Amino acid sequence: MLDYPALAAVSAVVLEGSFERAANRLGITPSAVSQRVRGLEERLGAILIVRGQPCTATEPGLALCAHFDRVQLLEADLAPALAPMAGQAGPRPPLKVAINADSLATWFPCAAAAFTLATGLLLDLTVEDEAHTADRLRSGEVLAAVTSDPEPVQGCKTILLGALRYGAYASPAFMGRHFPEGVNASSLARAPCMRFDRRDRLQTRWAEETYRVSLNAAAHRVPSTNGFVDFALAGIGWGMQPVSLVRPHVAENRLMELPPGLQLDVKLYWTAARLHATSLHYLTDAIRTAASEHLCADR
């Protein structure tokens, strides 16, 4: 039988990044947190937390934290029924979700608003590239993810949500400097573009599919959806932008598509743990509704 106060200590250290902040979160002393963690590690014969700045979980530690998150959500469903016997119910745990930055900046807030208004619960979001959010789910860091990865995850259910449509955009000034005679393979290969991070292949994929060209030009690394838009508006580089996000800028001629109509759809999926927790069901319903209203139908 697992020691759940000790599990709570491990989870708090991982969540807060230090034993001191974990102690504040749990309302006990740092020494008590350390004793609980060390005692559990000794009983299991495994290191659960790598002490550092910040503290991080080992693979066994992540597995235990994932188990503790699931238990908390299931116990939260019992709280209303047990409250008359147990007194005032404690705070309900946040739901941990991995989400890509572009969804967070476009359609996901509508789902989050519907979920929080219906349940009063909190969300704990981890921002990750859509191709890698499922990895966060596989590791046990989150209970659900918006992902572009359709591969099944053990113990989870995957639902196709639709597609987030992207177009290649730049400012009129940038177009005048780098594409004075129009966009072609040669000019595209030389023009500076933007990348969200080292794993971002949207610009490369679009250039390969539309012009059969490899991008060898220098790329600005801009790890922010709004930063992507701002850099494009400032004429610093071209990049793939969610069509719905930049539509007002296009209407006001602050951004131009290069060239119009050659857009790219990225399929998104909702992968969530098969857990009979009311909060997870509510969130899934909110995600599906928002996706049906804001994402493009699969084609």
N, C-alpha and C positions, 0 to 999 in steps of 0.2 A: 504494500500500500504506500503510495507516495505521500510525502510530507508536504501538504499544500501551503502552510505558512512559509516553508523553505522555498517552495516553488514561486510563491509571490515575491520573495526576496530576490530570487534570480531574475525574474521577469522585470522587477522594478530597476535593478541595476542595469540590465540591458536597455531598458526603455530610457532611463535617465542618464546613463553613461558614467555614473560614479556611485560609490557606496554612500557618500554623503547625501546626494540628492535623492537616492533611493530611500534613505532613512527618513528624510523629510516627507516623501510621498507616502510612506507607510506609517509615519507617526511613531517610529521607534528610533533607537540610537544606531549610529553607524557600526558600533561594535556588535549589536544584536544582528544587524544585517549580515555582517561578516561571518558571525558564528553560524547563522542559518545556512548561508551559502557553503561554507567550508564543511559543515556537518553533512549536507546533502552530497557534496562531492566525495566525501569519505565513504558514505554508505553506498554510493553507486560505483565508486572506484574510477571516477572520470573527472577531468577538469571541465567545468561548465562555463567559466568566465575567464577570459584573458584580461588580466589586470593591466590597465593602461589608461591613456587619456585620449579618447574615452575608453571605458571598459566595453568589450565586445563578447559575444557569445561564441563558444565553440560549436561544432556540429551537434554534439549531444545537447548542449545548452539551447540551441535553436529549436531542436525537436521538443524539448521540455517546455519552452516558452510557447510554442505552437499549441501543445496540448493544454497548457494552462489557459491560453486565450479561448480555446473551444469550451473548456469547462466553465469559464466565466460567463460566456454567452448563454450556455445552457442553463446555468444557475440563475441568470438574470430573468429568464422566463418564469422561474419559480418564485421570484421575489414578491410579486403582488399577492400570491396565495399564502406565502409564509409570513408576510409583514405583520399581520395581527398577532402572530405568535412570537415573532422574533423582534418586534419593535420596528423602528424606522429602518427602511431598506437603505443599504449603502448605495454609493454612486454606481451606475451601470457602466460597464467597460466600453471604451470606444471600439468601433469596428475598423480593423486594419485592412486597407485596400491599396493596391499598387495601381497607379494611373499614369498614362503618358501626358507630357506637358501640353500638347496641342488639344487633347480632349479636355484637360483641366481648364484651358483658356476659352473653350468654345461651348460644348453641349453639356459637359458633366455637371457644372453648377446647378443646372435645372433639376437633374436627378438628385443631387445632394440636398437641394432646398425641399423637394417633395418628401425625401426621406426624413430629414430632420424635423420638418413641420408635423409629419405624421407620427413620429416616434419620440421626439425630444432627445434622441441619442446623438453621440458625437462620432465623428469620423477621424481616423488617424491615417493620413494619406502619405504614401511614399511615391515620389515622382521618379519615373524610370522610362527609358525608351520603350516604345510599344512592342518592339521585338524581344524585349528582355523582361517585361513585367511578369510573365509566367514563371521566370526563374525565381522571382521573389516568392511566388506561391509554392513552388516546389521545395524551396528551402524552409518553408514554414514561417517566414517573416510576416506574411499577410494571409488573410482568409479568402480573398477574392482579388481579381485583377481584370482590368481592361487591357487586352492584348491583341497583337496582330498574329500571334502564334496559335494556329488551330490544333496543334498537337495535344492529345489528351493528357491530363495530369491526374495521376492516381488519386482516387478519393474525391474527385471534383467533377462537376458538370460544366460543359462548354456550350454557349449559346451564341450564334452569329447575330450581331447587333445591326450591321450595315457597314457602310464605308464612309470614311472621312475623305472628302475630295480636296485635292491640292492642285494649285496652279503655280507656275513659275512667274515671279513678279520682280520688278525693279522700278526705280523712280524714272520719270521722264529724262532727268539730267543724266542719269547713268546710261539710259538707252542711247542718248545722243553721243556720249563719249565712247561707248564700247560697241554699239551696234548701229553706226551711222548709215550703213547700207542694208540693215536688217539682220536678223538672227540667222546664222548658218553654222555649220560644223566648225569652221575655222575660227570665227569670232567667239563662239561659245567656249571653245577650248581655251581661249586666252582671257576671257573676262573673269574677274574675281567673283567668287560665289561665297556663300555662307554654309557652315555646317553646325548642327546643334551640338554634337560632340563627335568623338572619333568613330563612333558606331553608326552615325547618321549616314545612310546611303540614299536618301530620297533624291538629292540633286544628281548624284551619279546615275541612279536608276532612270530618272527622267531624261537625262542627256543621252543615255545609251538607247532608250526606247524610242526617243523622238528623232535624234540626229545621228545615231550610231557613232557617237563620239565618246572617248574617255576624257574625264576632267583631269587635267594636269595643272591647271592654274592654282595659284595660292588660294586658300580658303580661310575666311575669318571663322573662328570658332566662337559661336554665340549661344551659350546654353540657356536660352530663355525664349519662350514663344513671343512675348511682347518685345524682347530685344531684337528678334528676327525682323519683326515689323518695323521697329524704329530704325534699324540699320538700313533696311531697304528704303524707307522714306528719306533717310539722310543721303542716299546715293552711294552707300559704301559698297554694296554688293547685291547680287541677285540671289534669290532663294525660293524654295518651295514653301508656300504659305497656305494654310487652310482657306479655301475660297470664301467660306462664310465669315471668316474673321476680317479679311481685307476688303470685302465688298464695299463698305463705305468709302475707303480710300480710292478704290478704282472709280467709283461714281463721281468723286471730286477730282479725278485726274491727278491724284498724288502718287498713284502707282499704276503701272502698265503691265499687261501680261505679255510674255515673250515666248512665242507669239500666241494670240488668242486661241482658245479651244483645245490646246494640247494639254489636257489635264490628267491627273493620276489619282486613282482611287485606292485607298489603303483600307482593307477589310479589318474590322475590329470585332473582337469576341469578348464575351463576359464569361470568365471561368471562375467558379466559386466552389468552395468546399461543400460536399454533400453533408451538411450539418442541419439538423432540425432545430434551428434557432430562429425565432420569430424575426429578430432584427435583420438577419441575412435574407430572409424571404421578402421583407419589406424593401430592402435595398435593391434586390434583384428586380422586383416589380417596378421600382422607380427608374432603374437603369434602362429597362426594356422600353418603358413609356417614353423617356427622354430621347432614347436612340431612335425610336420610330418617328419622332417629331423632327429631329435635327440632322440625322445622318441620311446618306443616300442609300436607297435600296440596292441590294446586291445585284450586279449585272454581269 
